Amino acid sequence: MSYRPFVELLVRQIVDDPESLQIQEEVSGNTRTFHIKVAEDDVGRLIGKNGRVVSAVRALVSAVAAKNRERAFVKVEAA
C-alpha cells in the first residue's frame, strides 16, 4: 500500500507553489522513504519554526505506516 497520495495531500496544503511539488517514494522491505522536493521558497514553510511542521507531517505519515506494520520517513529538499 502506498501512502504517496496522503503525503501529497498533506504537503500541497502547506506549500504556496503546489505545482513545483515532486514526491519520490523509495521502498526497501517494510520501510518507505518519501523524498519531497518543493520550491526553494517553500522549504522554510514546510519545515516550519524549529521544525515543527515537518515533525507533524512525519508523525502523521509514520502513524499511517505503523497501522500496516511499516516504517516511513520523510525527507525535504529544495527543487
C-alpha positions in Angstrom: 0.0 0.0 0.0 1.4 3.4 -1.0 1.0 6.5 1.2 2.1 8.8 -1.6 -1.3 10.3 -2.2 -1.7 11.0 1.6 1.8 12.6 1.7 1.0 14.7 -1.4 -2.3 15.9 0.0 -0.6 17.0 3.3 2.2 18.8 1.6 0.0 20.5 -1.0 -2.0 22.2 1.8 1.2 23.6 3.3 3.2 25.0 0.3 2.5 28.1 -1.8 3.5 26.6 -5.1 2.0 23.1 -5.3 2.8 22.8 -9.0 6.6 22.5 -8.2 5.9 19.7 -5.7 7.7 16.4 -6.5 7.5 13.3 -4.3 9.6 10.2 -4.8 8.8 7.1 -2.8 11.6 4.6 -2.1 10.6 1.2 -0.8 13.0 -1.1 1.0 11.5 -4.1 2.8 8.9 -2.7 5.2 10.4 0.8 5.1 9.3 3.6 2.9 11.2 6.9 2.4 9.5 9.9 0.8 11.8 12.4 -0.8 9.8 15.6 -1.1 11.1 18.3 -3.4 9.5 21.8 -3.1 10.2 25.2 -4.5 13.1 26.9 -2.7 10.7 29.5 -1.2 8.5 26.7 0.3 11.3 24.8 2.1 11.1 27.0 5.1 7.3 26.9 5.1 7.3 23.1 5.0 10.0 22.8 7.7 8.4 25.4 10.0 9.7 27.2 13.0 12.1 24.9 14.9 11.0 22.0 12.5 7.5 21.8 14.0 5.6 21.5 10.7 7.8 18.8 9.2 7.8 16.9 12.5 4.0 16.9 12.4 4.0 15.6 8.8 6.5 12.9 9.8 4.4 11.9 12.8 1.2 11.6 10.6 2.9 9.6 7.9 4.6 7.3 10.5 1.3 6.7 12.2 -0.4 5.7 9.0 2.6 3.4 8.2 2.5 1.9 11.7 -1.0 0.7 11.2 0.3 -1.6 8.4 3.4 -2.6 10.5 5.7 -0.5 8.3 8.1 2.4 8.9 8.0 5.7 6.9 10.5 8.5 6.7 10.1 12.0 5.2 13.0 14.0 3.7 12.6 17.5 2.4 14.7 19.0 -0.4 14.7 22.2 -2.5 13.8 21.6 -6.1 
